[in-house]
Amino acid sequence: MSRRATRLLVLGLVLLAVGFGAAASRIYAKAWLAQRLLHRAWAATRAGGGPVKPWPWADTWPVGRLVVPDRGVDLVVLADASGRSMAFAPGVVAGTAPPGAPGHIVLGGHRDTQFRFLKDLAPGERVRLEAADGTWRDYAVTDTLVVDAHAVEILWDTGESRLTLVTCYPFDALVPGGPLRYVVRTVALPSAGPAGVTQAGRAAPRDPGGARAAAPAPGRAPSPRA
C-alpha cells in the first residue's frame, strides 16, 4: 500500500471515530435533557394533576421514579417500553404491573444510557420505586442472569411483589438489540407500611448530585430492544 493510500485510510478512520463519538454524544445529551424534563412532569403528576406529558408532542408520560441510592441513580419511569419511549427513559414492559400496583413490575431501558448501571448491581443492593400516589416500595437485588430475548418466563407473575430490570446484552455491543437480555431480579423488602410500601412522609432519597430531594415531588416481549 502506498504512503498516500495509508494516509487516506488513517484519515478515514479518524473521521469515522469522530462521527461515532458525535453520535454517542447526541444520545447521551438527549437522555440527560429528557430526564430533566421528565422530572418536571413527574413533579406535576405527584402534585395531583394526573398524568402529565413531559413535552407537548409526547405519546407517553411518567408513571414512576426509580432510585438506586448507593449508585446515585434517579430516573423517571415512563408508561411504556417502546423504542421511542426508551430513547428518553426506562419504561414499563407491556403486560406487567405499573409502579404502585401489586404483582410483578418489569422495566426496560437502554444498556448504553439509563440502564448501563445494571451491569454493576450486585445481590443485596437496594432499589427504590416511587408510585404516582407518593408511596415508595423498596426492593433488594436477588440475582442477575443473561437470557434469550424471547424468554417470556422472566415476565411471569408468580404472585410475589417483585421488580425486574431488563436491558440488552452484552453492554459493549455496537449493534442495537441482539438475541440476549441482561436481567436484574429483585424482591420487595418488608417495611412498617402495608405490603412493603413505604409511606410518602418518610425521608426522601438523595439526588445524584448529593442534595436531599424535596419530598418526591410524570409486542413482542419479553424484553424491549435496549
C-alpha positions in Angstrom: 0.0 0.0 0.0 1.4 3.4 -1.0 2.1 6.1 1.6 -0.7 8.3 0.2 -3.2 5.4 0.5 -2.1 4.8 4.0 -2.6 8.5 4.9 -6.1 8.4 3.4 -7.0 5.3 5.3 -5.9 6.7 8.6 -7.8 10.0 7.9 -10.9 8.0 7.1 -10.6 6.0 10.3 -10.2 9.2 12.3 -13.2 10.8 10.7 -15.2 7.7 11.3 -14.2 7.7 15.0 -15.2 11.3 15.3 -18.5 10.6 13.7 -19.2 7.8 16.1 -18.2 10.0 19.0 -20.5 12.8 18.0 -23.4 10.3 17.6 -22.8 8.9 21.0 -22.6 12.4 22.5 -26.0 13.2 21.0 -27.5 10.1 22.5 -26.2 10.9 26.0 -27.2 14.6 25.7 -30.7 13.6 24.7 -31.1 11.2 27.5 -29.8 13.8 30.0 -32.1 16.6 28.9 -35.1 14.2 28.7 -34.7 13.2 32.3 -34.7 16.9 33.4 -38.0 17.5 31.5 -39.4 14.2 32.8 -38.6 15.1 36.4 -40.6 18.3 36.0 -43.5 16.3 34.5 -43.2 13.8 37.4 -43.4 16.6 40.0 -46.6 17.9 38.3 -48.0 14.4 38.3 -47.2 14.0 42.0 -48.8 17.3 42.7 -52.2 15.8 41.7 -52.5 16.9 38.1 -52.9 13.4 36.8 -50.6 12.1 34.0 -48.6 15.0 32.7 -46.7 14.7 29.4 -43.1 15.8 29.5 -43.4 17.8 26.3 -46.5 18.6 24.2 -46.0 16.0 21.4 -45.1 13.1 23.7 -47.2 10.0 23.4 -46.2 8.7 26.8 -46.0 10.0 30.4 -44.2 9.4 33.7 -45.7 6.7 36.0 -42.9 6.2 38.5 -39.4 7.1 39.8 -36.6 4.6 40.1 -33.8 5.3 42.6 -30.7 3.3 43.5 -29.3 5.2 46.5 -25.9 3.7 46.5 -25.4 4.3 42.8 -26.6 7.9 42.5 -29.3 6.7 40.1 -32.5 8.7 40.0 -34.7 8.0 36.9 -38.3 8.8 35.9 -40.1 5.8 34.5 -42.4 6.0 31.5 -45.7 4.3 30.9 -44.4 2.0 28.1 -41.1 0.5 26.9 -41.4 1.2 23.2 -38.3 2.1 21.3 -39.5 5.7 21.0 -40.1 6.0 24.8 -36.8 4.3 25.8 -34.9 6.8 23.8 -35.7 9.1 26.7 -36.2 7.0 29.8 -36.8 3.4 31.0 -40.4 2.2 30.8 -42.9 -0.4 32.0 -42.8 -3.5 29.8 -46.3 -4.3 28.3 -48.3 -6.8 30.3 -46.6 -6.2 33.6 -47.7 -4.2 36.6 -47.2 -0.5 36.8 -45.4 1.1 39.8 -47.6 1.1 42.9 -49.6 -1.9 41.8 -49.3 -5.4 43.3 -47.6 -8.1 41.3 -44.6 -8.2 39.0 -43.2 -4.9 37.6 -40.8 -5.2 34.7 -38.9 -2.2 33.5 -36.9 -2.0 30.3 -34.1 0.5 29.4 -31.2 1.1 27.1 -27.9 -0.5 28.0 -25.8 2.5 26.8 -27.7 5.2 28.7 -30.1 4.9 31.7 -29.7 1.2 32.4 -26.0 1.0 32.0 -25.7 0.8 35.7 -27.3 -2.6 35.7 -24.0 -4.3 35.0 -22.7 -3.1 38.4 -25.6 -4.1 40.6 -24.9 -7.0 42.9 -27.1 -9.2 45.1 -28.3 -7.4 48.3 -28.3 -3.9 46.8 -31.4 -1.8 47.4 -33.6 -0.4 44.7 -36.5 2.0 45.4 -39.5 2.7 43.2 -42.0 5.6 43.8 -45.6 5.4 42.6 -47.8 8.4 41.5 -49.5 8.5 44.9 -46.2 9.2 46.6 -45.6 5.8 48.2 -42.2 4.1 47.9 -41.5 0.4 47.7 -38.1 -0.9 48.5 -36.5 -4.0 46.8 -33.3 -6.0 47.2 -31.4 -7.4 44.3 -31.5 -11.2 44.4 -29.6 -12.2 41.3 -28.7 -11.3 37.7 -28.8 -13.5 34.6 -28.5 -13.4 30.8 -31.4 -14.9 28.9 -32.7 -15.2 25.3 -34.6 -12.2 24.1 -37.7 -14.3 23.8 -37.6 -15.9 27.3 -41.1 -14.9 28.3 -40.8 -16.6 31.6 -39.0 -13.5 33.0 -42.3 -11.7 32.7 -44.4 -14.2 34.6 -46.3 -13.0 37.7 -45.8 -15.6 40.5 -47.9 -13.7 43.0 -44.9 -12.1 44.7 -44.2 -8.4 44.8 -41.1 -8.3 42.5 -39.3 -5.8 40.3 -37.3 -6.9 37.3 -34.9 -4.7 35.3 -34.1 -5.7 31.7 -31.7 -4.4 29.1 -29.8 -5.6 26.0 -26.6 -7.7 26.4 -23.7 -7.5 26.0 -23.2 -4.0 27.3 -20.3 -3.1 24.9 -22.1 -4.3 21.7 -22.1 -1.9 18.8 -25.3 -3.1 17.2 -28.6 -2.3 18.9 -30.8 -5.1 20.2 -29.4 -8.6 19.7 -30.5 -12.0 20.8 -29.7 -11.6 24.5 -31.0 -9.7 27.5 -29.4 -8.9 30.8 -31.9 -9.3 33.7 -31.7 -8.0 37.3 -34.2 -9.6 39.6 -35.3 -8.1 42.9 -37.8 -8.9 45.6 -39.8 -6.5 47.7 -38.5 -5.8 51.2 -40.8 -5.8 54.3 -41.4 -2.4 55.9 -43.5 -0.7 58.5 -46.1 0.0 55.9 -48.6 -2.4 54.4 -47.3 -4.9 51.7 -43.8 -3.4 51.9 -44.9 0.0 51.0 -43.1 3.0 52.5 -45.3 6.0 53.1 -44.5 9.3 51.3 -43.9 11.0 54.6 -40.7 9.1 55.1 -37.4 10.8 54.2 -36.8 11.3 50.5 -33.7 9.8 48.9 -30.8 11.9 47.9 -30.4 13.3 44.4 -27.5 12.0 42.4 -25.8 15.4 43.0 -25.8 14.8 46.8 -28.6 17.2 47.8 -31.6 15.8 49.6 -34.6 15.8 47.2 -37.7 17.6 48.1 -40.4 15.3 49.2 -40.6 13.3 46.0 -42.4 15.8 44.2 -44.9 12.3 35.0 -45.1 -6.5 21.1 -43.2 -9.0 21.2 -41.8 -9.5 24.5 -40.2 -10.4 26.9 -37.8 -7.6 26.6 -37.6 -4.4 24.6 -34.8 -3.7 22.3 -32.4 -1.9 24.6 
